[in-house]
Amino acid sequence: MLSFFSSKPARSATTAAAPEVLPVEPSDDKTALSRETGIVLDALGTILQHYGKFAFDTDLRSGDEARRLVHGWMLHATMGAPRPDHADDRPSVGVFYRDWKSLVQFFGETRRDENKYVVRALDDMRSVVWSFVAAMHQVVIEGHEESRIAGDHLGRMRIAVESNSTDLIKREALAVVSVLEQLMEHRKERQKAQFAVLADKLKSLGRELEDARRESVLDPLTGLANRKAFDEYVTRSIELHSLLAQPASIMMIDVDNFKHVNDSFGHPAGDLVLRQISNVLARTFLRRVDFVCRYGGDEFAVVLQETKVESARLLAERLRRQVHELRPNEVPEGAEPPQLTLSIGVAELSVGDDAVAWITRADSALYLSKRAGRDTVSA
């Protein structure tokens, strides 16, 4: 079989023992080899493109990083471009001079890492599901036992009432009250212990429970999560809060005077500003449980798990200062780059909050920042 990894020179056509064999022109061999090599490289490039397109976060690298590396190896394999993360590489024209060994190694290691990640995530999910099943089973069993005990004492109370004996009625009534108090306290302690076990298992899942990095929930301009992903994440955060009682905070963020940027410098400059601010947001909130999104237009939002309002406010101040130092460079020649500032409102999730109440409090804090002169944080 002909391969572009190796080839043998054609045998001489001047052998006396086989004069009837017509000679094969070398140019025909080269043309066929070139055509077949092109077909193989096109197929390889398409495979790598599809593979990179659907890359996802793993323990070793993010989906964005995987897509970048796969794209770089695709260009190296098909066009001879420098290998990714090899700045000193020189382009290689011939296929024989490309680093096929490292490409195969990268592909294999990435695929193994994905496999380990998926297997672990599925195991964690199964563990959580079975923990819920076991907890519900225990609740049912213990509920039956509690009902039996309560039923026995209520039966004795009924007999006492029918006896018309005030002493007996008083004694049995006090016994029923005592038993019901014990059952309620026991149930409270049991549920507390069950929730603690479930909390530990849920935390082990990490970001997988709130994964919002699918293409369908990414904003095309900034690459951040979009409003749809935000709404889903807020709902899940409230559910986790009610189950685990862990703190969570929201930041609502508005780019001050953004309309002036668009009107004065044009929409391309405005888009650049939004991308630059998005990059600062992504660098500021690095934990896997930090959720950053483009809320709409020139507004952004951040959901911080396991974060009380005091800590969230400190992070918001750091973000505000970092954006203050940005200087967009795509402005008309001679024009002064706009000074970028943010108004930020912060609110912590409270018991009983739904999504509307939580976001409304953060919005109210945001309006306080605007009324205070912008470029400030309110909570």
C-alpha positions in Angstrom: 0.0 0.0 0.0 1.3 3.4 -0.9 1.9 5.7 2.0 3.2 9.3 2.3 5.3 8.2 5.3 7.6 6.1 3.2 8.1 5.2 -0.5 10.5 3.0 -2.5 12.0 4.1 -5.8 10.5 2.4 -8.8 12.4 -0.6 -10.2 14.3 -0.2 -13.4 12.3 -0.9 -16.6 15.4 -2.1 -18.6 15.6 -5.6 -17.1 16.3 -8.1 -20.0 14.2 -10.9 -18.4 11.0 -8.9 -18.7 11.2 -6.8 -21.9 7.4 -6.9 -22.3 6.8 -4.7 -19.2 6.3 -1.1 -20.2 8.3 1.4 -18.2 6.4 3.7 -15.7 7.3 7.3 -16.0 8.7 8.8 -12.8 6.5 11.8 -13.2 3.4 9.6 -13.1 4.5 8.1 -9.8 5.1 11.6 -8.3 1.8 12.8 -9.4 0.0 9.8 -8.0 1.9 10.1 -4.7 1.2 13.9 -4.5 -2.5 13.3 -5.2 -2.8 10.5 -2.6 -0.8 12.5 0.0 -3.2 15.5 -0.5 -6.2 13.3 0.0 -4.8 11.8 3.2 -3.8 15.3 4.6 -7.2 16.7 3.7 -8.9 13.8 5.6 -6.5 14.2 8.5 -7.2 18.0 8.7 -10.9 17.5 8.7 -10.7 14.9 11.4 -8.7 17.2 13.6 -11.1 20.1 12.9 -14.0 18.0 14.1 -12.1 16.8 17.1 -11.1 20.3 18.2 -14.6 21.8 17.5 -16.1 19.6 20.2 -13.3 19.7 22.8 -14.4 20.2 26.4 -12.9 21.0 29.8 -10.9 18.3 31.5 -8.7 18.2 34.6 -5.5 19.0 32.5 -6.8 21.8 30.2 -9.8 23.8 29.3 -11.8 23.3 26.2 -10.5 26.6 24.7 -6.9 25.5 25.3 -7.6 22.1 23.7 -9.2 23.7 20.6 -6.2 26.0 20.2 -3.7 23.1 20.4 -5.7 20.9 18.1 -5.9 23.7 15.6 -2.2 24.3 15.8 -1.4 20.6 15.2 -3.9 20.6 12.3 -2.0 23.5 10.6 1.3 21.8 11.2 0.2 18.4 9.8 -1.6 19.8 6.7 0.4 22.9 5.9 3.7 22.6 7.6 3.1 25.5 10.0 5.2 25.7 13.2 4.1 23.3 16.0 1.9 24.9 18.6 3.8 26.4 21.5 7.1 26.1 19.5 7.8 29.7 18.7 11.2 29.0 17.3 9.9 26.4 14.8 10.4 27.1 11.1 7.7 26.1 8.6 8.3 22.6 7.1 7.3 22.2 3.4 7.6 18.4 3.0 5.5 16.0 4.9 8.6 14.0 5.8 9.9 16.9 7.9 6.7 17.3 10.0 6.6 16.1 13.6 4.2 13.2 13.2 5.4 11.4 16.3 4.5 14.4 18.6 1.2 14.8 16.9 0.3 11.2 17.6 1.5 11.5 21.1 -0.5 14.7 21.7 -3.7 13.2 20.2 -3.3 10.0 22.3 -2.6 11.8 25.6 -5.6 14.2 25.0 -7.9 11.3 24.2 -6.8 9.4 27.3 -7.3 12.5 29.5 -10.8 13.0 28.1 -11.6 9.3 28.8 -10.4 9.5 32.4 -12.3 12.8 32.9 -15.6 11.4 31.6 -15.3 8.1 33.5 -14.6 9.9 36.7 -17.4 12.4 36.2 -19.9 9.6 35.5 -18.7 7.7 38.6 -19.2 10.8 40.7 -22.6 11.3 39.2 -23.6 7.7 39.9 -22.4 8.0 43.4 -24.5 11.1 44.0 -27.6 9.5 42.5 -27.3 6.4 44.6 -26.7 8.5 47.7 -30.0 10.2 47.0 -31.7 6.8 46.5 -30.2 5.5 49.8 -31.2 8.6 51.6 -34.8 8.4 50.4 -34.9 4.7 51.2 -33.8 5.5 54.8 -36.4 8.3 55.1 -39.2 5.9 54.0 -38.1 3.1 56.5 -37.6 5.5 59.4 -40.8 7.3 58.5 -42.7 4.0 58.8 -41.1 3.3 62.2 -41.9 6.9 63.4 -45.5 6.5 62.2 -45.8 3.2 64.1 -44.5 4.7 67.4 -46.7 7.8 67.0 -49.7 5.6 66.2 -49.2 3.5 69.3 -49.2 6.5 71.6 -52.2 8.1 69.9 -54.1 4.8 70.3 -53.3 4.9 74.0 -54.4 8.5 74.1 -57.7 7.6 72.5 -58.3 4.8 75.1 -57.5 7.3 77.9 -60.0 9.8 76.5 -62.7 7.1 76.2 -62.1 6.2 79.9 -63.0 9.6 81.1 -60.1 9.4 83.6 -58.5 12.9 83.8 -55.3 11.5 85.4 -55.0 9.0 82.6 -55.7 11.5 79.9 -53.1 13.9 81.3 -50.5 11.2 81.7 -51.0 9.9 78.1 -51.2 13.4 76.6 -47.8 14.3 78.2 -46.4 11.0 76.9 -47.6 11.8 73.3 -46.1 15.3 73.4 -42.8 13.9 74.7 -42.7 11.2 72.0 -43.6 13.6 69.2 -40.9 16.0 70.4 -38.3 13.2 70.4 -39.4 12.0 66.9 -39.1 15.6 65.5 -35.7 16.1 67.0 -34.5 12.8 65.8 -35.8 13.5 62.3 -34.1 16.9 62.3 -30.7 15.4 63.3 -31.1 12.6 60.8 -31.8 15.0 57.9 -28.9 17.2 58.9 -26.6 14.2 58.8 -28.0 13.1 55.4 -27.6 16.5 53.9 -24.0 16.7 55.1 -23.2 13.4 53.3 -24.9 14.6 50.2 -23.1 18.0 50.3 -19.7 16.3 50.4 -20.7 14.2 47.4 -22.1 17.1 45.4 -19.0 19.2 46.0 -16.9 16.4 44.6 -18.6 16.9 41.3 -17.2 20.3 41.0 -17.9 22.3 37.8 -19.5 19.4 36.0 -22.9 20.1 37.6 -22.9 23.6 36.3 -21.1 23.2 33.0 -22.0 26.1 30.8 -19.2 26.0 28.2 -21.3 24.4 25.4 -21.4 26.3 22.1 -25.1 26.9 22.5 -24.7 29.0 25.6 -21.6 31.1 24.6 -21.7 34.7 23.5 -20.1 34.9 20.1 -18.5 38.3 20.6 -16.8 37.8 24.0 -16.7 34.0 24.3 -18.3 34.2 27.7 -21.4 32.4 28.7 -24.6 34.1 27.6 -27.9 35.1 29.3 -29.5 31.7 28.8 -26.6 30.0 30.7 -26.8 32.7 33.4 -30.5 32.0 34.0 -29.8 28.3 34.4 -26.8 28.8 36.6 -28.6 31.1 39.0 -31.4 28.6 39.4 -29.0 25.8 40.2 -27.1 28.0 42.6 -30.3 28.7 44.5 -31.1 25.0 44.6 -27.6 24.2 45.9 -27.9 26.9 48.5 -31.1 25.5 49.9 -29.5 22.0 50.1 -26.0 22.9 51.2 -26.5 26.2 52.9 -23.3 27.5 51.3 -23.1 31.3 50.6 -23.3 32.7 47.0 -23.1 36.2 45.6 -24.0 37.9 42.3 -22.3 40.9 40.7 -24.2 42.9 38.1 -21.7 45.0 36.1 -22.3 47.9 33.7 -19.8 49.6 31.4 -20.1 53.3 32.1 -20.8 55.6 29.2 -20.5 52.8 26.7 -22.9 54.6 24.2 -20.3 57.4 24.1 -17.6 54.9 23.0 -19.8 53.6 20.2 -20.9 57.1 19.1 -17.4 58.6 19.3 -15.1 55.8 18.0 -17.5 53.4 16.1 -18.9 50.0 16.8 -15.6 48.1 16.1 -14.0 50.1 18.9 -17.0 49.3 21.1 -16.7 45.6 20.3 -13.0 45.7 21.2 -13.8 47.3 24.6 -16.3 44.5 25.4 -13.7 41.9 24.4 -11.0 43.5 26.5 -13.3 43.7 29.6 -14.3 40.1 29.0 -10.7 39.1 29.1 -10.2 41.0 32.4 -13.3 39.2 33.8 -11.9 35.8 32.8 -8.5 36.5 34.4 -10.1 37.8 37.6 -12.5 35.0 38.3 -10.4 31.8 37.8 -12.1 29.3 40.1 -14.0 26.5 38.5 -17.1 27.5 40.4 -16.9 31.2 39.3 -19.4 31.9 36.6 -18.9 34.9 34.2 -21.4 35.9 31.5 -22.3 38.7 29.2 -25.7 39.6 30.5 -26.6 41.7 27.5 -25.3 44.7 25.6 -22.7 46.4 27.8 -23.7 44.5 30.9 -22.0 41.5 32.5 -22.8 39.3 35.5 -20.7 37.1 37.8 -22.0 34.4 40.1 -19.7 33.4 42.9 -20.3 30.2 44.8 -19.1 29.8 48.3 -18.6 33.6 48.5 -20.1 36.0 51.1 -20.9 39.5 50.1 -17.8 41.0 51.8 -15.4 38.9 49.7 -17.5 39.5 46.6 -17.2 43.2 47.1 -13.4 43.0 47.4 -13.2 41.0 44.2 -15.5 43.6 42.5 -13.1 46.4 43.6 -10.2 44.5 42.1 -12.1 44.1 38.8 -13.0 47.8 38.8 -9.4 48.9 39.2 -8.1 46.5 36.5 -10.6 47.8 34.0 -9.7 51.3 34.9 -6.2 50.6 33.6 -7.4 49.5 30.2 -6.6 51.7 27.2 -8.3 50.6 23.9 -5.9 51.1 21.0 -8.3 50.9 18.1 -9.3 54.6 18.0 -8.9 57.1 15.3 -5.4 58.5 14.9 -4.8 61.4 17.2 -7.8 60.7 19.3 -7.6 60.2 23.1 -8.5 56.6 24.1 -11.6 56.5 26.2 -11.3 56.0 30.0 -13.1 52.7 30.8 -14.9 52.4 34.1 -17.4 50.0 35.6 -20.4 50.4 37.9 -20.9 47.2 40.0 -23.7 46.0 42.2 -23.2 43.1 44.6 -25.8 41.0 46.4 -25.6 37.8 48.5 -28.2 35.1 48.2 -30.6 35.0 51.1 -32.7 32.1 52.4 -36.0 32.1 50.5 -34.7 34.1 47.5 -35.8 33.2 44.0 -33.9 34.2 40.9 -35.9 37.5 40.5 -35.4 38.6 44.1 -31.7 37.9 44.1 -31.0 39.6 40.8 -33.2 42.5 41.7 -31.2 43.2 44.8 -27.9 43.2 42.8 -29.5 45.5 40.2 -30.6 47.9 43.0 -27.0 48.0 44.2 -25.8 48.6 40.6 -28.2 51.7 40.4 -26.7 52.9 43.7 -23.3 52.9 42.1 -24.6 54.8 39.1 -26.3 57.4 41.2 -23.1 57.7 43.3 -21.2 58.9 40.1 -20.3 55.6 38.5 -16.9 53.9 38.7 -17.8 52.4 42.1 -19.0 49.3 43.8 -22.2 49.1 45.9 -23.7 46.2 48.0 
